[in-house]
Amino acid sequence: MDLFDRMLELSNQGFYCAQILMILALELEGKENPDMIRAMSGLNGGLGFTGQTCGALTGGCCFLGYFMGKGEAEEMEDPNSSAVIGQFVEWFEENIGKMYGGCSCQNILEGNPMNKIQRCPQIVEEVFRKCIDLLQKNGVSV
């Protein structure tokens, strides 16, 4: 199954941008974590369906943090973690934000619910690919 088909399948199951990105991150390692996916639901619809910061943006930050962040007391965060997340945010602002006049769901959807169907899957796919690219460029195996 290709990436877009998997994303569509997850969307049809009721998952949203940030959750889809984290499910894909977990699947890269052959893992499942329903508790984490449930926690990611707070990012749905632009921070709890308020239309604020896009879930693909916040989900992408979480995706990168999943692979580069600290998860246990004994574990060390990748020293490049903050810089890589910063590069991702800058990329998102320059590519997605400029295209739609901002990085919120309100900006991206422009008040038209049909834009969710047309724009969001493409954005999530671009975010996934950018995150993988950034991780690989920084020596993180995925």
Disulfide bonds with the S-S distance in Angstrom:
none
